[in-house]
Amino acid sequence: MKIVLYVTGCLGFIGFHVTKACLDKGWHVRGIDKGTYAANWNLLSKLKAYENFVFENKDINELDTLYECDYIINTAAETHVDNSIVSSNVFLKSNINGVHYLLEKIKESKNKPILLHFSTDEVYGDIVQGFHKEIDLLKPSNPYSATKAAADMLITAWSRTYNLPYIIVRPTNNYGIGQYTEKFIPRTIKYLIMGKKAQLHDQGKPWRNWLHASDTACAVIRIIDSNVTNDVFNISGNYEEQNIVVVQKIVKAMGLNGDLYQYLDTNHSRLGQDVRYAIDDSKLKSLGWSPKADFDKELKLIVEYYTKNFIW
């Protein structure tokens, strides 16, 4: 049986799915979350329903003791690109300093748990054609992805210098029910519910690959069960499309009629906008994992959820 000491950011969107997947395996989990604006405190009662779960309301930069364990899964991060462009200070504190702090605590520990760190496909930068592999050069395009790339480099450097075991995962765009409304899909739904025009960067031309959070959690379990260490794994979703098409599907699922552009505000251009993210996840699939969620079916469920549950 694995003992996962911490799943950091356990009240976040991805963190919750990963925490629940670990608990469902019967593993002991100590969840930690400092409770940022994006944390969902309603999820805590669901996690506390498990006897093998303990919670700490704490910043990862303030952890004191690391108890003996097998893994530390780090999902804690500031993640919204637009926020990083406005002000990057908190991104450096959480995404770089936080990872450095974890590495130092692991270095000081006796049993040296494996740090399973959540990075992002954005560390590679964009790619017009083809797919990025794990060995490709990191070329982040914005402050958010730059802090994630920096954390990846800290981890691999600390591993080589201090012989610390690690796993880095780089997933594509996660989606699903319960995602905070600053993200693309729930934000679009929220604006349309409010009768406002949905904001669409760069006329909706950028391409994104969509990965359901439940598939992400399954990938983590598969990696842990495979007992691999000191490696990087891309995690790709099974649906790639331009943002404008995704919005069109949302409008249709909400039963809105007429010209699509009456519902859109396309007068926005993101600084450092990436044209297309695309990654090769054949290494992960060789372990026996593949994404299962059907994007169109899940999108209808997401629309239904946010239509019934208004989130500020």
N, C-alpha and C positions, 0 to 999 in steps of 0.2 A: 504494500500500500504506500502511495506517495503522500508526503506531508508537505503541502504548499503553505509555507509560513505566511507569506503576504501575497495577496493580489492587490496591488496598489491601484487606486482609482476605481474601487469596486462599485461605487454608486454612479459611475459614468456609464455611457451606453455600451461600449465594448466591454468594459470592466465587469459589468453585471452579467453579461452573457458568459464570459469566461469563468467568473466566480461560480455561477450556477452549474456550469458544465463540470467543474472540478468537484463541487459538492455532490452532484449526482453520481460521480464515480466513487463516492465514499471517502474522498480525501479530506483531511483536516485543513481548513482554510482560515487564515487570519486576514480579514479584509481591512484595508486602510483607505481612508478618504478624508481629505481636509474640508470637503464640502464647498466647492466653488459654486458659482452661479449655475453651472451646467450639471451639477450633481442632482440626482433624483432621490430625495429622501424617502419617497414612497416605496422604493425598492428595498429599503433596509428591513422592513418587517418580513418580506418574502425570504430574505437571506437568513434572518434570525430564526426562521421556522426550522432550519436545519440544526441538528444538535452538534454537527461538526464544524460550526461557523462561530468565529469570534470577531468583533468589530472594534476598530480604533479610529476615532475621529482625530486625525493627525496629518500634518504635512510630511511628505517623504524626506524633506530636509531637516526634520526634527525627530526622526526615529532614534531611539536610544539603544535598546538591546535587540540583537537578532538571535532568536532562539534556534536550536538545532532543527534543520529542515532540509528538504530536498531542492525546492525551487522557490525563487522569488519572481513572480510574474509582474512586470511593470507596465501597466496600462495608463498610469497617471501621467497626464500631460495637458498643456494648453494646445488646442488643436485647430482653432478657427483661423484660417489664413487672413481673412479681412481684418480681424482683430490684431494680428501680428504686424500688419502693414501700418495700422494706426499707432500702435505702441508695442514694442518688442520686449520690454523689460521683464514682464512676468513670464514670457516664453523662455528667456534665458534662465530665469530662476528655476522654473519647473523642469524644463526639457533638457537643460545642460547641467545646472548645478545639482538638481535632484538626482540625476543619473550618477554624477560624480560622487555624491554623498553615499548612494547605495553601493557603488563600487568600493569605496573606502571601508564601509561597514562590512562588506563581504570579505575584503582583504584582511580585516582584523579578526574575523571569525575563525573558529577552529575547523569546522567541517566544510567550508567553502561551498555553499549552495549554488546551484546553477541559476544565473540571471537570465530569464526569458524576457527579452525586451521588445516592446511594440514600437517599431519604426513606422515607415510609410513608403509607399511607392513613389511619393513626391521627391524623395532624396535623389532620385536619378535625373530629375528634370523631365522635360517633355520629349516626346519622340514622335515624329510624323508618321513613319512607317516602321514595322517590325516591333520587337519586344525587348525590353531590358532584362538582362540576366543578372544574377546576384553578384557576378564578378565585375560588372560594369562600373565605370567611374561615376562617382557621386557629383551631380551638378545641380544643386538646389536653386530654385528660382525666386524664392521669397523668404522673409525672415522665419516663418514657421518651419519650412522644410530645411532651412539652414541649421536651425537648432536641433532638428531631428538627425540630420547628417552628422553634426558635431557629436551628438550622443553616441551614434554608431561607432564613430572613430575612437571615442574614449573607451568604449567597451572592448573593441578589438585590441587597442593598445594596452589596456590594463590586463587583458588576457595573456598577451605575449610577454609583458614585463613581469607580471605577478602570478602567471599561471592560473588565472581565474576562469572557470568554465562559463560559457554563455551560449545563448541562442538568440538570434535577431530575426524577427519576422517583419515583413514589409507587405502589408495588405493594401488592396485597392480601396476605392470609396465604399465604406460600409453604409448600409441602410437597414431599416426595419422599424417596427413599432417602438415608440418610446424615445426615439432620438431627439435631442434638444432642438428647438425650433430655429436656431440660427443656421442649421444645416440646410442644404439645398432643397431636398424633397419636403420636409415638414414646413420649412419657411414658405415655400410656394403655396402649399395647401393653406397655411394660416392666412397669408395675404388674401387669397381668393375668398376664404370664408369671411374675412372682414370687409370684402368688397373693394379691396385695394388691388392695384395692378402688381403682379408678381415681378420682382426684379430679376433680370436676366443679363449676366455679364456677356459682353462681346457678341451680342445678337444671338447667343445660344449656340455659337459655332463650335466651342471646345468639345472634345470627346472625353468621356469618362467611362471607367469600367466599374460595374456595381457588384458588390459582394455583400451578401446578407450576413448580419452579425452572428446568426446561429451557425453559419458555415465557417466563419472565422473561429468561433469557439471550438468547433469540431476539429479544425486544423491544429489548434493548440494541443488538444487532447491526443491527436494522432502523433504529433511530434514528440510529446512527452512519453507516450507509450512505446515509441520507437527507440527510446534511450539514446538519441543522437545528442552530441554536444559540439561546441565550437564551430557552429555553422550558421549560415544565413538562408532563410527561406522566403521567397516571394509567395504571396497568397493572392491569387487572382479570382475575381468573380466570373460569372458565366454570362454576363450581359454587358456589351459595350455599345454605347450610343451617344449621339450628340445631345447636349443639354436641351436643345429646343424640342427634340422628339420626346424626351422624358416629360417636359412640361406639357406637351400636347397630350400625352397619355394621362397626366394628372387632370387636366381640364376635362377630358372625356370621362374619366372615372367619377368626376364630381357632377356630371350631368349638365355642364355648361355648354351653351349652344352659340352659334355664330362664328364670326371671324376670330381666329386664335389671338391675333395681335391686340384685340380690344382688351384682353386680360393681362397684357404684358407691358412692362416698362423696360425697354431695351437700350436706354440711354446710360448704361453703366459700362465702364471698362476697368477691369481690375489691373492694378500695377503688377508686373511680373507674371501675367497670366500665362499658364501653360496650355498649349494647344491640345495635347493628347498625352495621357498617361497609359502605358501598356507594359505589362511585365510577363515574363516567361516563368511559369510556376511548375515546370516539368519535374524539378527536383522534389518538390513536395508531393506531387502526384505519384512519384515513384515509391513513396511510403504508403500509398493506398488511399489517399484522400482525394476527393473531388467535390466541387460545390453542388448542392442539391436544390437550392431554392429557385423557384420560378419567378422571375422578376415581375411579370404582368400580374400574376396571382397575388404576390406579396404587396404590390403597389395598391391594389384594390383594398386590401386589408388595412394598409397604412392610411389611405384616404378615409376609410370608414372610422378608424380610430381617432384621427385628429379632428374629424368632423364632429365627433361626439365628446371629445376631450380638448377643450381650449387650454392651451399652455401659453403663459405670458412670455 
